[in-house]
Amino acid sequence: MMETSRSAQQNNARQISLVSKLTFSFDTTNVHKNAIALGDLDNDGNSELAIGNTKGYLAIFKGTNSKPWKTATGLGTISCVVIGDIITRTKNWLVVLSAEGSCYIFKVTPEMTEIIEPQWVCSIVNNVAVAIIVDFGENKPKGLVVGSNNRSLHSYRLLIDQNEQLSFTEVRKWEFPGQVTSLCCSFDEEGHTMLLAGQGASSYVAIDRNGELTFRKFKKDPEDDDCPTELHALKLRSSSGLGVKSNSVLTVVVTFNGSLKLQAEDDKLIWEMRVSHQLFGLRIFDVTGCL
């Protein structure tokens, strides 16, 4: 884990050791990288860990217990697991996507038995590799945005009929020159939600609330060619010594070959470093109080 400090502009990073760890009982030999999610599933203020494998087995772990708290089976080739408020604006739900084109939505409560069943099952596009729940605000319904292995991105709107049956309707589809390697939410200059879709070679696409695309690139190194890219967006409450204003929105990117970069809204490269090992993912923790 690396924390950018006031010396970050000189390409330095402060490292800390994470000694304590939790170990969970789960067969991870066939798990997609986006089939793991951490979030407050039962809406009690604490986070649970949800993980699914390609055999259709889903396990939810609660607290420090190494054994699954809830489980589900028969979910196909699980490719994505997402936790978020996709139906209402008050409670989180568990969304499980399969490569076969099925979307399973679970309501998880402590009163349920260990083996749980989905509340709804819907159909979406096949071969989903990445997914995110998007809230565009302004009383618009929340949406599910998924990226498939055929270099396309699909935006779905959730519909609930008078019989409380749920379905997805496709609102928009975009085609890209490269695979969609990651998705994250960011903000435009007016504070509206926008979507960032990672591409290869340190590039990404910004999608505004009207569905318009803007192709952007980070400073490209020769080693970055065709490397999968993982994206995250940060909104700073304070400048944190990075030479940017408070409330600025920064974009962080990592590439498979070990490149880590931080970029401002005007595509200005603020900070970068390269490590000697491969990087498979990135998660953000507020250890300085600036987020």
C-alpha positions as CSV (number, residue, x, y, z in Angstrom):
1,M,0.0,0.0,0.0
2,M,1.4,3.4,-0.9
3,E,0.3,6.8,0.4
4,T,1.1,10.0,-1.7
5,S,2.4,12.6,0.7
6,R,3.8,16.1,0.4
7,S,6.9,14.7,-1.3
8,A,4.7,13.1,-4.0
9,Q,5.7,15.8,-6.5
10,Q,9.2,14.6,-6.3
11,N,8.0,11.0,-7.2
12,N,8.4,9.7,-3.7
13,A,5.9,7.6,-1.9
14,R,5.5,6.7,1.8
15,Q,5.0,3.0,2.4
16,I,3.3,1.3,5.3
17,S,3.2,-2.4,6.2
18,L,-0.1,-4.1,6.7
19,V,0.7,-7.0,9.0
20,S,-2.7,-8.0,10.3
21,K,-5.0,-9.8,7.9
22,L,-8.1,-11.9,7.7
23,T,-8.3,-15.3,6.0
24,F,-11.5,-16.6,4.5
25,S,-12.4,-20.1,3.3
26,F,-13.2,-19.9,-0.4
27,D,-11.9,-21.6,-3.6
28,T,-10.4,-18.7,-5.5
29,T,-8.9,-20.7,-8.4
30,N,-11.6,-19.6,-10.7
31,V,-12.5,-16.0,-9.7
32,H,-12.7,-13.0,-12.0
33,K,-11.1,-9.9,-10.7
34,N,-14.4,-8.0,-10.8
35,A,-16.3,-10.8,-9.0
36,I,-15.2,-9.5,-5.5
37,A,-17.0,-6.7,-3.8
38,L,-16.8,-5.1,-0.3
39,G,-19.8,-3.1,0.9
40,D,-22.7,-2.8,3.5
41,L,-24.9,-5.6,2.2
42,D,-27.4,-5.8,5.1
43,N,-27.4,-2.0,5.7
44,D,-26.2,-2.2,9.3
45,G,-23.3,0.2,8.9
46,N,-20.7,-2.5,8.5
47,S,-19.1,-3.9,5.3
48,E,-19.5,-7.4,4.1
49,L,-17.3,-9.2,1.6
50,A,-19.0,-10.9,-1.4
51,I,-17.2,-13.1,-3.8
52,G,-18.3,-15.4,-6.7
53,N,-16.5,-17.9,-8.9
54,T,-17.0,-19.3,-12.3
55,K,-18.8,-22.4,-11.0
56,G,-21.8,-20.2,-10.0
57,Y,-21.0,-20.3,-6.3
58,L,-21.4,-17.0,-4.3
59,A,-20.3,-16.5,-0.7
60,I,-20.8,-13.6,1.7
61,F,-18.5,-13.1,4.6
62,K,-19.4,-11.0,7.7
63,G,-17.1,-9.7,10.3
64,T,-14.0,-11.7,11.1
65,N,-15.7,-15.1,10.6
66,S,-13.7,-17.2,8.1
67,K,-16.8,-19.2,7.2
68,P,-19.5,-17.9,4.8
69,W,-22.4,-16.0,6.4
70,K,-24.7,-16.4,3.3
71,T,-24.3,-18.5,0.2
72,A,-25.9,-19.0,-3.2
73,T,-25.4,-21.5,-6.0
74,G,-26.4,-22.0,-9.6
75,L,-25.5,-18.5,-10.7
76,G,-23.7,-19.4,-13.9
77,T,-20.2,-18.2,-14.7
78,I,-20.0,-15.3,-12.3
79,S,-18.0,-12.4,-13.9
80,C,-19.0,-9.4,-11.8
81,V,-20.2,-8.7,-8.3
82,V,-21.5,-5.2,-7.4
83,I,-22.9,-3.8,-4.1
84,G,-24.9,-0.6,-4.2
85,D,-28.3,1.1,-4.1
86,I,-29.6,0.1,-7.5
87,I,-33.4,0.1,-6.7
88,T,-34.1,2.7,-4.0
89,R,-32.0,5.6,-2.6
90,T,-31.9,4.2,0.9
91,K,-30.7,0.5,0.9
92,N,-27.9,-1.5,-0.8
93,W,-28.5,-4.5,-2.9
94,L,-26.2,-7.3,-4.2
95,V,-25.9,-7.5,-8.0
96,V,-24.3,-10.6,-9.5
97,L,-23.7,-10.8,-13.2
98,S,-22.9,-14.0,-15.2
99,A,-21.1,-14.4,-18.5
100,E,-24.2,-16.1,-19.9
101,G,-26.1,-12.8,-19.7
102,S,-28.0,-13.1,-16.4
103,C,-28.3,-10.5,-13.7
104,Y,-29.2,-11.7,-10.2
105,I,-30.3,-9.1,-7.6
106,F,-30.3,-10.1,-4.0
107,K,-31.8,-8.5,-0.9
108,V,-29.6,-9.6,2.0
109,T,-30.9,-9.4,5.6
110,P,-29.7,-11.1,8.8
111,E,-33.0,-12.9,9.2
112,M,-32.5,-14.9,6.0
113,T,-31.3,-18.5,6.0
114,E,-27.7,-19.3,5.1
115,I,-28.6,-20.3,1.6
116,I,-30.2,-17.3,-0.2
117,E,-32.1,-16.9,-3.4
118,P,-32.2,-13.8,-5.7
119,Q,-35.1,-11.4,-5.4
120,W,-35.0,-10.9,-9.2
121,V,-33.4,-12.4,-12.2
122,C,-33.0,-10.3,-15.4
123,S,-31.4,-10.6,-18.8
124,I,-28.5,-8.4,-20.0
125,V,-25.8,-8.6,-22.6
126,N,-23.5,-11.7,-22.6
127,N,-19.8,-11.8,-21.6
128,V,-19.8,-8.9,-19.1
129,A,-16.4,-8.2,-17.7
130,V,-16.9,-5.0,-15.7
131,A,-20.0,-3.3,-14.1
132,I,-20.9,-0.3,-12.0
133,I,-24.1,1.3,-10.6
134,V,-24.4,4.9,-11.7
135,D,-26.5,7.6,-10.1
136,F,-26.8,10.6,-12.5
137,G,-29.0,12.5,-10.0
138,E,-31.6,15.1,-10.8
139,N,-34.4,12.6,-10.0
140,K,-33.2,10.3,-12.7
141,P,-33.4,6.5,-12.0
142,K,-30.2,4.8,-11.2
143,G,-28.6,2.7,-13.9
144,L,-26.4,-0.3,-14.4
145,V,-23.5,0.2,-16.8
146,V,-21.6,-2.9,-18.0
147,G,-18.7,-3.5,-20.3
148,S,-18.5,-6.6,-22.4
149,N,-15.6,-8.5,-23.9
150,N,-16.5,-7.3,-27.4
151,R,-15.3,-3.7,-26.7
152,S,-18.7,-2.3,-26.0
153,L,-20.3,-0.5,-23.1
154,H,-24.0,-0.8,-22.3
155,S,-26.2,1.4,-20.1
156,Y,-29.3,-0.1,-18.6
157,R,-32.2,1.5,-16.7
158,L,-34.1,-0.5,-14.1
159,L,-37.8,-0.8,-14.6
160,I,-40.3,-2.1,-12.0
161,D,-43.9,-2.8,-13.1
162,Q,-47.1,-2.7,-11.1
163,N,-46.6,-6.3,-10.2
164,E,-43.2,-5.5,-8.8
165,Q,-41.5,-7.4,-11.5
166,L,-38.1,-6.0,-12.4
167,S,-36.4,-5.7,-15.8
168,F,-33.7,-3.8,-17.5
169,T,-34.0,-1.8,-20.7
170,E,-31.0,-0.8,-22.6
171,V,-30.7,3.0,-22.8
172,R,-27.4,3.5,-24.6
173,K,-24.6,1.5,-26.2
174,W,-21.1,2.7,-27.0
175,E,-18.3,1.0,-29.1
176,F,-14.6,1.5,-28.2
177,P,-11.3,0.8,-30.0
178,G,-10.1,-1.3,-27.1
179,Q,-11.4,-3.5,-24.3
180,V,-13.2,-1.8,-21.4
181,T,-10.8,-2.6,-18.6
182,S,-12.5,-0.7,-15.7
183,L,-15.3,1.7,-14.9
184,C,-15.6,4.4,-12.3
185,C,-17.7,7.5,-11.6
186,S,-16.2,11.0,-11.6
187,F,-17.5,14.6,-11.8
188,D,-17.4,17.3,-14.5
189,E,-16.6,21.0,-13.9
190,E,-20.2,21.7,-12.8
191,G,-20.3,18.8,-10.4
192,H,-22.4,16.5,-12.5
193,T,-21.7,12.8,-12.4
194,M,-19.7,11.4,-15.4
195,L,-18.4,8.0,-16.2
196,L,-14.8,7.0,-16.9
197,A,-14.1,3.9,-18.9
198,G,-10.5,2.5,-18.9
199,Q,-8.8,1.5,-22.1
200,G,-5.4,0.1,-22.8
201,A,-2.1,2.0,-23.1
202,S,-2.9,4.5,-20.3
203,S,-6.0,5.9,-22.1
204,Y,-9.6,6.2,-21.0
205,V,-12.9,7.6,-22.2
206,A,-15.0,10.2,-20.3
207,I,-18.8,9.9,-20.7
208,D,-20.9,12.9,-19.6
209,R,-24.5,12.8,-18.4
210,N,-25.7,13.3,-22.0
211,G,-23.8,10.3,-23.2
212,E,-21.1,12.3,-25.1
213,L,-17.7,10.8,-25.3
214,T,-14.3,12.5,-24.7
215,F,-11.2,10.4,-25.4
216,R,-8.3,11.1,-23.0
217,K,-4.8,9.9,-22.5
218,F,-2.2,9.9,-19.8
219,K,1.5,10.4,-20.5
220,K,2.3,7.3,-22.4
221,D,5.4,5.2,-21.9
222,P,6.5,2.6,-24.5
223,E,6.0,-0.2,-22.0
224,D,2.3,0.8,-21.6
225,D,1.3,-0.4,-25.0
226,D,-1.7,-2.8,-24.8
227,C,-1.6,-2.9,-21.0
228,P,-4.9,-3.3,-19.2
229,T,-5.8,-0.1,-17.3
230,E,-7.5,0.3,-13.9
231,L,-9.1,3.7,-13.2
232,H,-10.3,5.6,-10.1
233,A,-11.4,9.1,-9.5
234,L,-10.7,11.3,-6.4
235,K,-12.4,14.5,-5.3
236,L,-10.1,16.3,-2.9
237,R,-11.4,18.3,0.1
238,S,-7.9,19.8,0.6
239,S,-5.0,20.2,-1.8
240,S,-2.8,17.7,0.2
241,G,0.4,19.4,-1.1
242,L,-0.2,18.2,-4.6
243,G,-0.3,21.7,-6.1
244,V,-4.0,21.5,-7.0
245,K,-7.0,23.4,-5.6
246,S,-9.4,22.0,-3.0
247,N,-12.5,20.2,-4.5
248,S,-10.4,19.3,-7.6
249,V,-11.2,16.0,-9.2
250,L,-8.2,13.8,-10.0
251,T,-7.9,10.6,-12.0
252,V,-5.7,7.7,-10.9
253,V,-4.6,5.0,-13.3
254,V,-2.6,1.9,-12.9
255,T,-1.4,-0.4,-15.7
256,F,-0.6,-4.1,-15.6
257,N,3.1,-3.5,-16.2
258,G,3.5,-1.5,-13.0
259,S,2.8,2.1,-13.9
260,L,0.9,4.4,-11.5
261,K,-0.2,7.9,-12.5
262,L,-2.2,10.8,-11.1
263,Q,-3.8,13.3,-13.5
264,A,-5.8,16.6,-13.0
265,E,-9.0,17.7,-14.7
266,D,-7.1,19.5,-17.4
267,D,-5.2,16.3,-18.3
268,K,-2.1,17.6,-16.5
269,L,0.1,14.9,-15.1
270,I,0.7,15.6,-11.4
271,W,2.6,12.6,-10.3
272,E,3.8,9.2,-11.6
273,M,5.8,6.3,-10.5
274,R,6.7,2.8,-11.7
275,V,7.2,-0.3,-9.6
276,S,9.1,-3.4,-10.4
277,H,6.2,-5.7,-10.2
278,Q,2.9,-6.1,-12.0
279,L,-0.2,-4.3,-10.7
280,F,-3.6,-6.0,-11.0
281,G,-5.8,-3.5,-9.3
282,L,-6.2,-0.3,-7.3
283,R,-8.3,0.7,-4.3
284,I,-8.4,4.1,-2.6
285,F,-8.1,4.7,1.1
286,D,-8.3,8.1,2.8
287,V,-5.3,8.0,5.1
288,T,-4.5,11.7,5.0
289,G,-8.0,13.2,5.4
290,C,-8.0,15.0,2.1
291,L,-10.7,13.0,0.4
